[in-house]
């Protein structure tokens, strides 16, 4: 980053921002990250011994990232990581005391944070990864309609992602992240239309609503200050609740009565379990309920799952990391980079989808968006002739 660019960034209130690229094209794509993104269709697929592809992918990214020099520095990453590890440690203590299994899940949750910090430190070029994911998700859709993949929810688009709601979440989140690559308005429109169509094919109503909400955030993010953004966010929450109640079985979704009845039964059981949960939670792997004819159903509400597994400490920490540190809901920064705006949009998808789609917060998609948001929001370029240009401050 040249001195002129650095001065310009400071003048526009972008102190603490990662270096902003003037453009991103094919010549900028890095092969390693592109190949990582290309595997996105298999992130939820049991590829080796029942292990999901995302676990192997994150192990590769973190393992290689240890030996890669970071491109940015951010003191905030230490405090973010410390808060998260403290949250997991407290939940492990609760799990151990309650006799719940915790080792495997705790390892996965820690791996997610290591993955996000690897991205946030610039050890992995997120734009190349998203470029690869764009093609990987296109291949997943094409292979599904060529009958080359599992088909668990016909006629809805799933592919190797296995579940229509998981597929909806992936297409919505990566659709937003792909907007961070586009420079021309017609390219952005093309990406929006293409991903909206793919989400529609998954049949996931919540993912559609999440994508629309994220697009609204994307359109308004740099136009209004903090107060208007907070009010719009609160209004959007109320609008989604109303829309779900009034239009959840309208038009092409009119045949979901049985599915919605089951979902309602699960939500009622979730609420009952939350009521019985102490403030510190019940421990890892406890976010499930038994209902008639459907034993051991995992929660559909990720917010309730946070409260049951880790209590208020886990719920507060995760909502702080996603909504405040990631989304920047109360940030005073008026204008942000295209990359940060895209990551914020993806986090809107996470926050909306978490309401109805099961475990969403502790997924590779959510932590990928978090890592990109932290990189773009807090990352300070490393000066190769000195040690650090300047230190970022937590907004």
URGI-V75947 format. One line per field, one symbol per residue. ss: DSSP state (a for helix, b for strand, c for the rest). phi: phi as a letter, one per 30 degrees, with the letter a starting at -180 (. if undefined). burial: + if it has 16 or more other C-alpha atoms within 10 Angstrom, else -. A space follows every 50 residues. Layout:
ss: ???
phi: ???
burial: ???
//
This chain:
ss: ccaaaaaaaaaccccccccccccccaaaccaaaaaaaaaaaacccbbbcc bbaaaaaaaaaaaaaccccccbbccaaaaaaaaaaaaaaaaaaaaaaacc ccaaaaaaaaaaaaaaaaaacccccaaaaaaaaaaaaaaaaaaaaccccc ccccccccaaaccaaaaaaaaaaaaaaaacccccaaaaaaaaaaaaaaaa aaccaaaaaaaaaaaaaaaacccccaaaaaaaaaaaaaaaaaaaaaaccc aaacccaaaaaaaaaaaaaaaaaaaccccccccccccbbbbccbbbbbcc caaaaaaaaaaaaaaaaaaaaaaaaacccccccccccaaaaaaaaaaaaa aaaccccccccccaaaaaaaaaaaaaaacbbcccccccccccccc
phi: .ddddddddddcicejddecddabbedddcdedddddddedcdccdcbhi ddeddddddddddddeccddcbbaedddddddddddddddddedddddid dbdddddddddddddddddddidbdddddddddedddddedddddcicbe bdbdcddbiddibdddddddddddddddddcdccddddddddddddddde ddidddddddddddddeedceccbdedddddddddddddddddddcbdbc idcdcceddddddddddddddddddddddcicjdicdbbcbeibdhcdec cddddddddbideddddddddddcdddiecddddcbdddddddddddded dddddbcidbdcbddddddddddddddcdcedcdcbcbdacdbdd
burial: -----+--+----++++++---------++--++++++++++++++---- --+++-+++-++--+----+++++-++--++--++-++-+++-++----+ -+---+--+-+++++++++++++++++++++++++++++++--+----+- +----+++++++++++++++++++++++++++-----+--++--++-+++ +++++++++++++++-++--++--++--+--++--+---+-------+-- ------------+--++-++--++--+--++++++++++--------+++ +++++++++++++++-+++++++-+++++-+-+-++++++++++++++++ ++++++++++++-+++++++++++++++++++------+-++---
//
